């Protein structure tokens, strides 16, 4: 079953399907990390139905976003969301396997790549029944190394990759980025409340960047009273 929702009153509308991986907090949080400016060429690796691209376009309307998506149903919904929002020229789907990125898109044509990758190795724990949900949760269709290699191929020199991942796999992430000639530059932990251990990490790497990683202040999700912080309210477009 399809579900259509608005990012904000009068804002862009996104779609998700019960048979696909549902939208999650991590996608909203990731959308806050890139430093956007007009005219950026953006590639969303494993774009699903296009939520991350729409979040970026809601923040900066003058972007061109290409979503690379393996699952035909998800790619079709991305195209429908683009048409629904009048964004068919700025939000497009590239149907295919990011492991074969060289046959899908030209090299060095993007300023920014974004990805909400699968978090877990293929054999770790019980997987969802649906193939699309399996691929979104675990590295059954692509690995962290595949994502980094694809981003390195797509990005121009100096272009950025922004992604979200689990802190327990931070070493794997940093190694995969370095191996793909993407230098980690900014890292921001995500914590439920101040003083808690991180539950996620947001990270930006640059193609051809110099060594030097900046740790940014944690993104705190809740106040001590359990209410969303002001920053989270802004990320969800509930506050200016």
C-alpha angles and dihedrals in degrees: 000000000000123000124196121196137168122240089217136349106295090001135117119309125226132194135212134176131220091232092056131062107287122236113272141196091252092066092053091047092049091053089064095059107068118085099231128202133169117284100022116154106223131190120197108202111211091007099178110191092343104263096138092049091050091049090054091047090050088057096042116015096192098076134111110219126190117190118206108206132169099194111082095209093052092047090051091052090050089055091048091050090051091052092044090055097041090248102119090124095047104035115048137164124232106197114213150074115300088214085070095045093138090067093047109047139013121261123260096009100124134075095196135024122192130189140176095196131192107277104208137060114256096255099044113113135317116330129211116263097239116080094224092054091046091054092049094051104037138027094261096123101024139004132223088258090054091053093050093048091050092049092048090053094049100044126088117231105289093018119139136235116203121189144155126229146155117283092228088065096047093113091052089049096049092047093049091050094049091047089056093049092252111134117214108236111162129028126182123182119216117218130182092223134001109284095021122123114262117269094188139011127217114207137183122198130181131216106241093003122156119248114272128106120207117208109213126204114277120269103235116206102192139028120233087267092057097253123131113268121244090255092054090049088055092047089055091046092244092121136027 
